[in-house]
Amino acid sequence: ALSLDHGDTVQMVFLNMGVGRGWAHPVHMHGHSFYVLKMGYAVYNETTGKFLAQNPDIDCRGGVPLEKSFCNTATWANQTWLNGNVPDLELQNPPRKDTLIIPSGGYAVIRIRADNPGLWIMHCHIELHAADGMAMLLNESFDNLPKTPKHFPTCGDYKIEEEEEDAYVDSEVDIEETISMQRFYVIVGVMAAVIFLQLLVIIGMHFSSKRSSSSKADITGKTNPSFNNY
């Protein structure tokens, strides 16, 4: 957790560098919207867009190359930038956000005003990364938190009485039975409709067969005694 004093202007540097830099990370802050003062990007080939190197403004320290460091003790490569003296900050009209994508191999400089007492989580908005621990807590102006209102609901163990539990179980059973009976009537209705249609088809085929047999007898002809000479 990072403790913040009430009313302070706090400048932070979000970086995505070193061995674990991986993807670009959308960092989201609860409780505040922050001002984006500067963005530092990795070095790319201007023609092909191919990644060449991580941003040289950051020194990961430890005496190893950026590609082999986790950059957990980073500082500014130029020591004159320390104590908030970062050049080229946009202070006239900085964009205001609550989520910012930190580019792979780069960094961002942001500011907030600690004027919202509370415990605010700041985390990567990729769920897998947040679940893996890519998050921190802003412990802001803790002494300035208002007292809990009277009769404010609290979380705790809720012990249900035996009679209430039985009534709840019975109501669940009634609901399940009602649903099953509804399904039963639907199934019976569908089956009855199917059987009725089958009967109609059979009756239709029967009458069609009779008409077909009578037409065949007329076509082949029958002997009429009135026209026989013998």
Residue frames as qw, qx, qy, qz and C-alpha x, y, z in Angstrom:
[[0.000, 0.888, 0.461, 0.000, 0.00, 0.00, 0.00],
 [0.376, 0.288, -0.012, 0.881, 1.02, 3.59, -0.63],
 [0.214, -0.705, -0.528, 0.422, 0.02, 6.06, 2.08],
 [0.230, 0.507, 0.250, 0.792, -1.02, 9.52, 0.87],
 [0.141, -0.353, -0.463, 0.801, -1.46, 12.62, 3.00],
 [0.215, 0.771, 0.595, -0.079, -4.68, 14.55, 2.61],
 [0.147, 0.951, 0.059, -0.267, -4.46, 17.45, 0.18],
 [0.412, -0.503, 0.551, 0.522, -1.07, 16.48, -1.27],
 [0.673, 0.628, -0.216, -0.326, -0.36, 16.59, -4.99],
 [0.716, -0.304, 0.615, 0.127, 1.16, 13.21, -5.79],
 [0.509, 0.639, -0.450, -0.360, 3.21, 12.51, -8.92],
 [0.811, -0.151, 0.565, -0.012, 3.63, 8.89, -9.97],
 [0.281, 0.539, -0.662, -0.438, 5.56, 7.11, -12.69],
 [0.898, 0.093, 0.379, -0.206, 4.03, 3.98, -14.18],
 [0.158, 0.618, -0.685, -0.352, 6.59, 1.94, -16.09],
 [0.947, 0.161, 0.209, -0.183, 6.43, -1.24, -18.14],
 [0.390, 0.748, -0.537, 0.021, 10.04, -2.23, -18.54],
 [0.317, -0.491, 0.796, -0.158, 12.53, -4.99, -17.88],
 [0.002, -0.082, 0.983, 0.163, 12.15, -8.75, -18.19],
 [0.162, 0.421, 0.857, -0.248, 8.50, -8.79, -17.18],
 [0.183, 0.308, -0.070, -0.931, 7.33, -5.98, -19.45],
 [0.323, 0.319, 0.889, 0.066, 5.42, -8.25, -21.84],
 [0.152, 0.677, 0.611, 0.381, 2.21, -6.67, -23.14],
 [0.064, -0.385, 0.062, -0.918, 1.01, -3.12, -22.83],
 [0.243, -0.360, -0.823, 0.367, -0.91, -2.84, -19.56],
 [0.215, -0.642, -0.294, -0.674, -4.14, -0.84, -19.03],
 [0.307, -0.112, -0.656, 0.681, -3.68, 0.55, -15.52],
 [0.322, -0.655, -0.446, -0.518, -6.92, 1.58, -13.78],
 [0.166, 0.086, -0.568, 0.801, -7.17, 3.69, -10.63],
 [0.310, -0.661, -0.674, -0.113, -10.22, 3.65, -8.34],
 [0.371, -0.720, -0.366, 0.459, -11.28, 6.74, -6.42],
 [0.130, -0.688, 0.169, 0.694, -9.64, 9.22, -8.78],
 [0.710, 0.650, 0.154, 0.221, -9.16, 10.42, -12.28],
 [0.587, -0.524, 0.179, 0.590, -5.55, 11.44, -12.85],
 [0.338, 0.886, -0.148, -0.279, -3.74, 13.90, -15.10],
 [0.888, 0.133, 0.226, 0.378, -1.41, 12.41, -17.72],
 [0.123, -0.907, 0.174, 0.363, 1.63, 14.68, -17.83],
 [0.164, 0.663, -0.659, -0.316, 4.01, 12.68, -20.00],
 [0.970, 0.109, 0.194, -0.102, 4.28, 9.45, -21.99],
 [0.067, -0.668, 0.694, 0.259, 7.57, 7.74, -22.77],
 [0.929, 0.273, 0.022, -0.249, 7.59, 5.08, -25.48],
 [0.801, -0.200, 0.441, 0.351, 10.04, 2.39, -26.51],
 [0.036, 0.613, -0.479, -0.627, 12.43, 3.00, -29.40],
 [0.763, 0.378, 0.521, -0.057, 11.09, 1.77, -32.73],
 [0.392, -0.002, 0.558, 0.731, 12.39, 1.68, -36.29],
 [0.265, 0.492, 0.135, -0.818, 10.73, 4.68, -37.93],
 [0.370, 0.282, -0.614, -0.638, 10.37, 2.84, -41.24],
 [0.452, -0.059, -0.871, -0.182, 9.31, -0.67, -40.25],
 [0.614, -0.533, 0.016, -0.583, 7.90, 0.00, -36.78],
 [0.828, -0.043, -0.530, 0.176, 10.02, -2.83, -35.39],
 [0.600, -0.799, 0.025, -0.019, 10.86, -2.72, -31.69],
 [0.562, 0.596, -0.414, 0.397, 14.50, -1.75, -31.13],
 [0.391, 0.081, -0.639, 0.658, 14.97, -0.97, -27.44],
 [0.325, -0.728, -0.579, 0.172, 13.22, 0.03, -24.24],
 [0.036, 0.952, 0.080, 0.294, 12.99, 3.71, -23.35],
 [0.636, 0.229, -0.383, 0.630, 16.41, 5.04, -22.27],
 [0.215, -0.682, 0.127, -0.687, 14.93, 7.52, -19.76],
 [0.821, -0.492, 0.081, -0.277, 14.62, 4.74, -17.17],
 [0.264, 0.513, -0.786, 0.223, 17.55, 3.14, -15.33],
 [0.857, -0.294, -0.340, -0.251, 16.57, -0.24, -13.91],
 [0.242, -0.733, 0.572, -0.277, 19.83, -0.36, -11.92],
 [0.922, -0.203, 0.313, -0.103, 21.40, -3.52, -10.58],
 [0.197, -0.620, 0.666, 0.365, 24.28, -3.53, -13.06],
 [0.466, 0.153, 0.840, 0.234, 22.50, -5.73, -15.62],
 [0.053, -0.070, -0.507, -0.857, 20.99, -4.86, -19.03],
 [0.532, 0.029, 0.138, -0.835, 17.31, -3.93, -19.26],
 [0.728, 0.111, -0.536, -0.413, 16.58, -7.24, -21.00],
 [0.599, -0.010, -0.764, 0.239, 17.77, -9.14, -17.88],
 [0.032, 0.019, -0.551, 0.834, 16.38, -6.92, -15.12],
 [0.103, -0.606, -0.789, -0.017, 12.90, -6.96, -13.58],
 [0.085, 0.470, 0.086, 0.874, 13.31, -3.20, -13.07],
 [0.505, -0.657, -0.560, 0.009, 11.97, -3.31, -9.51],
 [0.454, -0.642, -0.146, 0.601, 14.36, -0.61, -8.24],
 [0.476, 0.564, 0.340, 0.583, 14.09, 1.76, -11.18],
 [0.193, -0.724, -0.137, 0.648, 15.07, 5.41, -11.19],
 [0.470, 0.872, 0.018, -0.136, 15.59, 8.14, -13.77],
 [0.832, 0.207, 0.053, 0.513, 18.67, 7.67, -15.92],
 [0.240, 0.562, -0.084, 0.787, 19.19, 11.43, -15.66],
 [0.415, -0.356, -0.651, 0.527, 19.52, 12.24, -11.95],
 [0.024, 0.028, 0.076, -0.996, 18.42, 15.83, -12.49],
 [0.457, -0.291, -0.543, -0.641, 14.91, 14.47, -13.13],
 [0.400, -0.276, -0.808, 0.334, 14.58, 13.28, -9.52],
 [0.055, -0.394, -0.518, 0.757, 12.17, 14.84, -7.00],
 [0.352, 0.722, 0.553, -0.219, 9.55, 15.51, -9.66],
 [0.020, 0.731, -0.251, -0.634, 11.80, 17.61, -11.92],
 [0.595, 0.230, 0.700, 0.320, 10.86, 15.72, -15.08],
 [0.025, 0.348, -0.268, -0.898, 11.17, 17.93, -18.18],
 [0.262, -0.005, -0.642, -0.721, 8.53, 18.42, -20.88],
 [0.076, 0.370, 0.866, -0.327, 5.54, 17.80, -18.62],
 [0.118, -0.473, -0.514, -0.705, 2.17, 18.86, -20.02],
 [0.177, -0.320, -0.635, 0.681, 0.95, 21.16, -17.26],
 [0.207, 0.102, -0.088, -0.969, -1.29, 23.52, -19.23],
 [0.738, 0.105, -0.062, -0.664, -3.93, 21.15, -20.59],
 [0.028, -0.260, 0.965, 0.007, -3.15, 17.55, -19.58],
 [0.622, -0.174, -0.579, -0.497, -5.69, 14.84, -20.44],
 [0.432, -0.317, 0.601, -0.593, -7.60, 13.42, -17.50],
 [0.682, 0.065, -0.667, -0.294, -8.21, 9.69, -17.25],
 [0.695, -0.460, 0.430, -0.346, -8.90, 6.87, -14.81],
 [0.905, 0.017, 0.395, 0.154, -7.38, 4.19, -17.07],
 [0.225, 0.844, -0.404, -0.271, -4.18, 4.51, -19.07],
 [0.973, 0.195, 0.000, 0.127, -2.38, 2.00, -21.30],
 [0.346, -0.782, 0.459, 0.241, 1.28, 1.83, -20.31],
 [0.745, 0.565, -0.311, -0.169, 3.21, 0.89, -23.46],
 [0.956, -0.148, 0.062, 0.247, 5.58, -2.06, -23.48],
 [0.683, 0.133, 0.010, 0.718, 9.09, -0.73, -22.95],
 [0.077, 0.571, 0.081, 0.813, 7.78, 2.69, -21.91],
 [0.254, -0.329, -0.638, 0.649, 6.37, 4.73, -19.03],
 [0.101, -0.745, -0.397, -0.527, 3.86, 7.40, -18.03],
 [0.211, -0.026, -0.466, 0.859, 4.02, 10.30, -15.58],
 [0.295, -0.639, -0.570, -0.423, 0.71, 11.15, -13.86],
 [0.040, 0.155, -0.485, 0.860, -0.54, 13.35, -11.02],
 [0.385, -0.605, -0.660, -0.223, -3.46, 13.19, -8.62],
 [0.179, -0.503, 0.314, -0.786, -4.72, 15.37, -5.79],
 [0.330, -0.156, -0.894, 0.260, -5.21, 13.36, -2.60],
 [0.291, -0.112, 0.188, -0.931, -8.62, 14.79, -1.81],
 [0.776, -0.130, -0.336, -0.517, -10.76, 11.66, -1.63],
 [0.318, -0.454, 0.756, -0.349, -10.20, 9.83, 1.68],
 [0.935, 0.058, 0.097, -0.337, -10.42, 6.08, 1.40],
 [0.533, -0.320, 0.742, 0.251, -8.68, 2.88, 0.40],
 [0.653, 0.634, -0.067, -0.409, -8.43, 2.82, -3.40],
 [0.783, -0.091, 0.545, 0.285, -7.10, -0.05, -5.44],
 [0.352, 0.748, -0.362, -0.431, -5.03, 0.55, -8.54],
 [0.704, -0.093, 0.699, 0.081, -4.56, -2.43, -10.84],
 [0.026, 0.191, -0.734, -0.651, -4.00, -3.75, -14.34],
 [0.650, 0.218, 0.184, -0.705, -7.36, -4.04, -16.09],
 [0.621, 0.216, -0.713, -0.242, -6.39, -7.37, -17.67],
 [0.801, -0.457, 0.026, -0.386, -8.13, -9.75, -15.28],
 [0.935, 0.019, -0.256, 0.243, -5.40, -12.40, -15.37],
 [0.433, 0.429, -0.344, 0.714, -2.73, -9.84, -14.46],
 [0.392, -0.573, 0.193, -0.694, -4.81, -8.38, -11.62],
 [0.930, -0.300, -0.078, -0.197, -5.44, -11.88, -10.25],
 [0.840, 0.163, -0.279, 0.435, -1.70, -12.54, -10.42],
 [0.549, -0.599, -0.245, 0.529, -1.07, -9.54, -8.17],
 [0.351, 0.257, 0.191, 0.880, -0.49, -6.62, -10.53],
 [0.280, -0.802, -0.368, -0.378, -2.17, -4.18, -8.16],
 [0.348, 0.026, -0.499, 0.793, -1.53, -1.84, -5.24],
 [0.252, -0.769, -0.586, 0.040, -3.60, 0.02, -2.66],
 [0.145, 0.495, -0.097, 0.851, -3.72, 3.78, -2.16],
 [0.421, -0.554, -0.618, 0.366, -4.19, 4.40, 1.57],
 [0.174, 0.481, 0.150, 0.846, -5.42, 7.94, 1.20],
 [0.229, -0.422, 0.180, -0.859, -6.04, 10.35, 4.07],
 [0.490, -0.249, -0.835, 0.015, -7.02, 7.49, 6.35],
 [0.178, -0.267, -0.581, 0.748, -7.40, 9.80, 9.36],
 [0.254, 0.148, -0.049, -0.955, -9.94, 11.85, 7.42],
 [0.270, -0.234, -0.865, -0.352, -12.36, 9.01, 6.79],
 [0.489, -0.375, 0.053, -0.786, -15.82, 9.86, 8.15],
 [0.322, -0.137, 0.843, -0.408, -17.22, 7.76, 10.96],
 [0.114, -0.216, -0.919, -0.309, -19.55, 4.93, 10.10],
 [0.431, -0.313, -0.105, -0.840, -23.18, 6.13, 10.20],
 [0.439, -0.103, 0.719, -0.529, -25.45, 4.75, 12.90],
 [0.763, 0.260, 0.502, -0.315, -27.32, 1.56, 11.97],
 [0.394, 0.617, -0.544, -0.410, -25.07, 1.12, 8.94],
 [0.984, 0.053, -0.027, -0.170, -25.41, -2.47, 7.60],
 [0.194, -0.668, 0.717, 0.047, -22.46, -4.69, 8.41],
 [0.755, 0.251, -0.573, -0.195, -21.26, -7.96, 6.95],
 [0.283, -0.426, 0.772, -0.377, -21.00, -10.97, 9.21],
 [0.054, -0.066, -0.995, -0.050, -22.25, -14.46, 9.94],
 [0.577, -0.089, -0.053, -0.810, -25.97, -14.83, 9.35],
 [0.067, -0.019, 0.981, -0.179, -27.34, -17.75, 11.33],
 [0.522, -0.152, -0.412, -0.731, -30.67, -18.81, 9.93],
 [0.549, -0.174, 0.608, -0.546, -33.19, -20.32, 12.34],
 [0.236, 0.003, 0.962, 0.136, -34.27, -23.92, 11.78],
 [0.400, 0.604, 0.625, -0.293, -37.91, -23.00, 11.12],
 [0.283, 0.794, -0.157, -0.515, -36.88, -20.33, 8.62],
 [0.054, -0.424, 0.822, 0.375, -34.58, -22.82, 6.91],
 [0.339, 0.252, 0.906, -0.018, -37.38, -25.42, 6.63],
 [0.386, 0.752, 0.359, -0.397, -39.75, -22.81, 5.22],
 [0.154, 0.725, -0.444, -0.504, -37.10, -21.73, 2.73],
 [0.167, -0.186, 0.933, 0.258, -36.45, -25.33, 1.63],
 [0.385, 0.475, 0.770, -0.183, -40.21, -25.99, 1.28],
 [0.343, 0.801, 0.065, -0.486, -40.62, -22.88, -0.86],
 [0.042, 0.547, -0.705, -0.449, -37.76, -24.06, -3.07],
 [0.280, 0.097, 0.952, 0.077, -39.43, -27.47, -3.45],
 [0.400, 0.667, 0.520, -0.353, -42.74, -25.81, -4.36],
 [0.245, 0.767, -0.277, -0.524, -41.02, -23.71, -6.98],
 [0.071, -0.342, 0.876, 0.334, -39.26, -26.74, -8.44],
 [0.344, 0.320, 0.879, -0.080, -42.51, -28.73, -8.53],
 [0.378, 0.757, 0.250, -0.470, -44.35, -25.86, -10.21],
 [0.169, 0.663, -0.541, -0.489, -41.67, -25.61, -12.84],
 [0.166, -0.136, 0.958, 0.188, -41.66, -29.39, -13.41],
 [0.405, 0.507, 0.719, -0.250, -45.47, -29.49, -13.79],
 [0.344, 0.779, -0.062, -0.521, -45.33, -26.68, -16.31],
 [0.067, 0.492, -0.777, -0.386, -42.75, -28.60, -18.26],
 [0.326, 0.129, 0.935, -0.055, -44.89, -31.74, -17.99],
 [0.459, 0.663, 0.457, -0.374, -47.93, -30.00, -19.49],
 [0.264, 0.740, -0.374, -0.492, -45.83, -28.55, -22.28],
 [0.081, -0.307, 0.916, 0.243, -44.38, -31.96, -23.13],
 [0.382, 0.345, 0.840, -0.170, -47.82, -33.64, -23.04],
 [0.412, 0.748, 0.185, -0.486, -49.28, -30.91, -25.24],
 [0.179, 0.634, -0.604, -0.448, -46.50, -31.23, -27.79],
 [0.185, -0.090, 0.973, 0.104, -46.85, -35.03, -27.87],
 [0.434, 0.520, 0.661, -0.323, -50.63, -34.78, -28.30],
 [0.373, 0.762, -0.119, -0.516, -50.16, -32.35, -31.19],
 [0.047, 0.465, -0.815, -0.344, -47.66, -34.69, -32.85],
 [0.296, 0.156, 0.940, -0.063, -50.01, -37.69, -32.47],
 [0.438, 0.665, 0.403, -0.451, -52.92, -35.66, -33.87],
 [0.291, 0.706, -0.413, -0.497, -50.87, -34.65, -36.90],
 [0.094, -0.247, 0.944, 0.198, -49.84, -38.26, -37.46],
 [0.403, 0.397, 0.789, -0.240, -53.51, -39.34, -37.40],
 [0.419, 0.749, 0.064, -0.509, -54.37, -36.66, -39.94],
 [0.141, 0.572, -0.699, -0.405, -51.58, -37.89, -42.20],
 [0.228, -0.004, 0.973, 0.026, -52.73, -41.52, -41.91],
 [0.442, 0.578, 0.584, -0.360, -56.37, -40.63, -42.65],
 [0.334, 0.758, -0.211, -0.520, -55.29, -38.51, -45.59],
 [0.017, 0.403, -0.861, -0.310, -53.17, -41.32, -47.00],
 [0.366, 0.220, 0.891, -0.151, -56.09, -43.75, -46.60],
 [0.476, 0.707, 0.347, -0.391, -58.54, -41.61, -48.62],
 [0.208, 0.718, -0.483, -0.456, -55.87, -40.88, -51.19],
 [0.184, -0.204, 0.946, 0.171, -55.30, -44.62, -51.65],
 [0.456, 0.453, 0.728, -0.237, -59.05, -45.22, -52.22],
 [0.409, 0.792, 0.013, -0.454, -59.28, -42.52, -54.88],
 [0.045, 0.587, -0.719, -0.370, -56.25, -43.91, -56.62],
 [0.313, 0.024, 0.948, 0.052, -57.71, -47.46, -56.79],
 [0.477, 0.624, 0.538, -0.307, -61.07, -46.29, -58.24],
 [0.314, 0.793, -0.254, -0.456, -59.38, -44.23, -60.94],
 [0.115, -0.386, 0.870, 0.284, -57.30, -47.24, -61.98],
 [0.435, 0.299, 0.845, -0.091, -60.46, -49.38, -62.44],
 [0.444, 0.776, 0.241, -0.378, -62.05, -46.77, -64.71],
 [0.123, 0.724, -0.524, -0.432, -58.92, -46.42, -66.81],
 [0.170, -0.206, 0.940, 0.212, -58.53, -50.15, -67.52],
 [0.549, 0.016, -0.406, -0.731, -62.28, -50.48, -68.22],
 [0.427, -0.003, 0.829, -0.362, -64.95, -52.98, -67.12],
 [0.023, -0.171, -0.871, -0.459, -67.18, -55.31, -69.16],
 [0.433, 0.175, 0.247, -0.849, -70.69, -53.91, -69.73],
 [0.402, 0.195, 0.894, 0.026, -73.19, -56.72, -70.52],
 [0.441, 0.713, 0.332, -0.433, -75.46, -54.34, -72.46],
 [0.348, 0.771, -0.373, -0.380, -72.86, -53.97, -75.20],
 [0.305, -0.310, 0.886, 0.160, -71.88, -57.59, -75.47],
 [0.637, 0.244, -0.417, -0.600, -73.05, -59.55, -78.49],
 [0.643, 0.044, -0.764, -0.032, -72.53, -62.82, -76.75]]
